[in-house]
Amino acid sequence: MVIVVGGGWAGCAAAFAAALAGAKVTLLEKTDMLLGTGLVGGIMRNNGRFTALEEIWAMGGGDFIRHIEGVARHRWLDFPGHRHATLYDVTRIEPVIRRALLDMGIEVQFQSRVVGVLKKGPRLTEIYTARGKNHPGDVFIDTTGSAGPIKNCTRHGSGCAMCILRCPTFGPRVSLTEKAGIEEIRAGDGFPHFEAMSGSCKLDKKSLATWLVDRLEREGKVVLPLPAHIQKHELLSRKACQQYNLEEFARNLILLDTGHAKLMTPYFPLEVLRKLDGFQEARYADPYSGGRGNSVRFMAIAPCDDALQVHGVENLFCAGEKTGLLVGHTEAIATGFLAGHNAARYMVGLKPLVLPVDLAVGDIIAFMHREMKTPDGLTKKYTFSGSVYFQRMQERGLYTTDVQVVRERVEKLGLRNIYRQKLLKNPRF
Ligand SMILES: Cc1cc2nc3c(=O)[nH]c(=O)nc-3n(C[C@H](O)[C@H](O)[C@H](O)COP(=O)(O)OP(=O)(O)OC[C@H]3O[C@@H](n4cnc5c(N)ncnc54)[C@H](O)[C@@H]3O)c2cc1C
């Protein structure tokens, strides 16, 4: 039995991959919905994320990705600094992924916040939830993310911004790795400052002028030059998503149509925003206090190797933001697939897979872990879509939008459909 804790993109992909390999899987999520911060994101395939997603597809993840593409609102969209993005509809994606996991036979339990573990030597044997329910397992995956809880949003931000994770209702994030007795890499405790604010907000489209919504829905994006006195150059560097730390995002108000109107520049007080043409009646849909704050992320990271096995616990893997300073849905899905597949390999006594650095999905993990050993590396974020890692992807010739090239690379490395291999045939599982 594989137990996945945390139902964000990383947890959903990990559960899917473990089930694809033939394992019995239970996924525990503390809230009432899957996808975590993915419920308010939506941007995929921008810049190097295109290549990475195709790599996952060629390795056997196509059935999972197809569900996302099925609710795309816009494809091949260019916006400042970013090319060929797909925007999925954040208001439609959750039931689609929920159904996909259930169809794979995965048991999904909501309002199940894991708060403790039982161990035998270097192995976890069981975990238990705040409601006192125990879940024994053979192998465990920590995909609890790195956002919040409120004390962090208060310490580093401006208090609870009422984000999608809804800690006041469903309880604070609890790290499985920490509960397993492993010392995490933490923001603030002797390490350089690496926590960051989520950098986008969502406006309710119904609160915007009709002409603005029409244009947004038709074109997928709207770029509006801002008067100089309300430009926010200094705030961009605080964003978790460093790929948007570009001048264009300060000089312009950039909106993307993800179902909501995704505002790519953070912390616009409503009274300032409402002075702009088309925004006179604007209100935030996420977070509710978007004019002032946002969730604080990258608070606690699991020390792990490039196979995503957590140091010090034999049968614990991790994925998504838990693995390092890794930002994005695609990044969470890439590591989720690897962790889920490796959990199944662990169950049959196979060596865990380390993805080769000849693929972007392998290179980003190795590069990020190496960089995070340096003080400077701890101040960066790693994503296929921009900043230091996209630059490296281009320098190493890994970035391409030619799907055939990606397939051939994966084939040559012997990894075509690796995630579709049925590893578990034993009825015991
Ligand atoms: C506002 C915002 C907008 C974003 N926009 C984009 C975008 O457009 N494109 C993009 O690529 N990236 C975007 N990102 C980044 C991206 O969403 C994340 O990096 C990625 O999705 C993280 O996935 P994760 O699964 O690691 O973590 P999370 O999404 O944080 O998921 C963790 C899950 O674990 C659950 N959990 C925590 N503790 C427990 C516990 N003890 N027991 C059970 N469950 C638990 C949480 O409720 C949550 O569902 C955005 C992030 C934010 C915050």
The ligand as an SDF file (V2000), in Angstrom:
LIG
                    3D

 53 58  0  0  0  0  0  0  0  0999 V2000
   -1.5300   31.8890   -5.9740 C   0  0  0  0  0  0  0  0  0  0  0  0
   -0.6410   30.9450   -6.7050 C   0  0  0  0  0  0  0  0  0  0  0  0
   -0.6550   30.9130   -8.0950 C   0  0  0  0  0  0  0  0  0  0  0  0
    0.1650   30.0270   -8.7760 C   0  0  0  0  0  0  0  0  0  0  0  0
    0.1080   29.9740  -10.1380 N   0  0  0  0  0  0  0  0  0  0  0  0
    0.8190   29.0510  -10.8120 C   0  0  0  0  0  0  0  0  0  0  0  0
    0.6600   28.8780  -12.2050 C   0  0  0  0  0  0  0  0  0  0  0  0
   -0.1480   29.5450  -12.8330 O   0  0  0  0  0  0  0  0  0  0  0  0
    1.4130   27.9320  -12.8320 N   0  0  0  0  0  0  0  0  0  0  0  0
    2.3010   27.1500  -12.1550 C   0  0  0  0  0  0  0  0  0  0  0  0
    2.9510   26.2950  -12.7690 O   0  0  0  0  0  0  0  0  0  0  0  0
    2.4820   27.2960  -10.8150 N   0  0  0  0  0  0  0  0  0  0  0  0
    1.7520   28.2100  -10.1330 C   0  0  0  0  0  0  0  0  0  0  0  0
    1.8910   28.3280   -8.7790 N   0  0  0  0  0  0  0  0  0  0  0  0
    2.8400   27.4480   -8.0840 C   0  0  0  0  0  0  0  0  0  0  0  0
    2.2830   26.0420   -7.9740 C   0  0  0  0  0  0  0  0  0  0  0  0
    0.9020   26.1030   -7.6590 O   0  0  0  0  0  0  0  0  0  0  0  0
    2.9900   25.2250   -6.9130 C   0  0  0  0  0  0  0  0  0  0  0  0
    4.3980   25.3600   -6.9550 O   0  0  0  0  0  0  0  0  0  0  0  0
    2.6820   23.7290   -7.0580 C   0  0  0  0  0  0  0  0  0  0  0  0
    1.3730   23.5100   -7.5290 O   0  0  0  0  0  0  0  0  0  0  0  0
    2.9070   23.0960   -5.6990 C   0  0  0  0  0  0  0  0  0  0  0  0
    2.3150   21.8300   -5.6320 O   0  0  0  0  0  0  0  0  0  0  0  0
    2.5060   20.9150   -4.3480 P   0  0  0  0  0  0  0  0  0  0  0  0
    1.6250   19.7330   -4.6020 O   0  0  0  0  0  0  0  0  0  0  0  0
    3.9440   20.6830   -4.0760 O   0  0  0  0  0  0  0  0  0  0  0  0
    1.9850   21.7690   -3.1020 O   0  0  0  0  0  0  0  0  0  0  0  0
    0.5170   22.4040   -2.7070 P   0  0  0  0  0  0  0  0  0  0  0  0
   -0.1920   22.8850   -3.9120 O   0  0  0  0  0  0  0  0  0  0  0  0
    0.8360   23.3560   -1.6240 O   0  0  0  0  0  0  0  0  0  0  0  0
   -0.2580   21.1440   -2.1440 O   0  0  0  0  0  0  0  0  0  0  0  0
   -0.0430   20.6150   -0.8640 C   0  0  0  0  0  0  0  0  0  0  0  0
   -1.3260   19.9350   -0.4140 C   0  0  0  0  0  0  0  0  0  0  0  0
   -1.0860   19.2400    0.8110 O   0  0  0  0  0  0  0  0  0  0  0  0
   -2.1730   19.4380    1.6840 C   0  0  0  0  0  0  0  0  0  0  0  0
   -1.6720   19.1830    3.0370 N   0  0  0  0  0  0  0  0  0  0  0  0
   -0.7390   19.8960    3.7290 C   0  0  0  0  0  0  0  0  0  0  0  0
   -0.4840   19.3020    4.9170 N   0  0  0  0  0  0  0  0  0  0  0  0
   -1.2440   18.1860    4.9500 C   0  0  0  0  0  0  0  0  0  0  0  0
   -1.4000   17.1400    5.9130 C   0  0  0  0  0  0  0  0  0  0  0  0
   -0.6870   17.1130    7.0440 N   0  0  0  0  0  0  0  0  0  0  0  0
   -2.2940   16.1360    5.6550 N   0  0  0  0  0  0  0  0  0  0  0  0
   -3.0090   16.1280    4.4900 C   0  0  0  0  0  0  0  0  0  0  0  0
   -2.9000   17.0980    3.5630 N   0  0  0  0  0  0  0  0  0  0  0  0
   -2.0060   18.1040    3.7780 C   0  0  0  0  0  0  0  0  0  0  0  0
   -2.6340   20.8630    1.3810 C   0  0  0  0  0  0  0  0  0  0  0  0
   -3.9700   21.1000    1.7720 O   0  0  0  0  0  0  0  0  0  0  0  0
   -2.4570   20.9160   -0.1410 C   0  0  0  0  0  0  0  0  0  0  0  0
   -3.6150   20.4880   -0.8220 O   0  0  0  0  0  0  0  0  0  0  0  0
    1.0530   29.1810   -8.0620 C   0  0  0  0  0  0  0  0  0  0  0  0
    1.0690   29.2070   -6.6670 C   0  0  0  0  0  0  0  0  0  0  0  0
    0.2130   30.0540   -5.9810 C   0  0  0  0  0  0  0  0  0  0  0  0
    0.2060   30.0110   -4.4920 C   0  0  0  0  0  0  0  0  0  0  0  0
  1  2  1  0
  2  3  1  0
  2 52  2  0
  3  4  2  0
  4  5  1  0
  4 50  1  0
  5  6  2  0
  6  7  1  0
  6 13  1  0
  7  8  2  0
  7  9  1  0
  9 10  1  0
 10 11  2  0
 10 12  1  0
 12 13  2  0
 13 14  1  0
 14 15  1  0
 14 50  1  0
 15 16  1  0
 16 17  1  0
 16 18  1  0
 18 19  1  0
 18 20  1  0
 20 21  1  0
 20 22  1  0
 22 23  1  0
 23 24  1  0
 24 25  2  0
 24 26  1  0
 24 27  1  0
 27 28  1  0
 28 29  2  0
 28 30  1  0
 28 31  1  0
 31 32  1  0
 32 33  1  0
 33 34  1  0
 33 48  1  0
 34 35  1  0
 35 36  1  0
 35 46  1  0
 36 37  1  0
 36 45  1  0
 37 38  2  0
 38 39  1  0
 39 40  1  0
 39 45  2  0
 40 41  1  0
 40 42  2  0
 42 43  1  0
 43 44  2  0
 44 45  1  0
 46 47  1  0
 46 48  1  0
 48 49  1  0
 50 51  2  0
 51 52  1  0
 52 53  1  0
M  END
$$$$
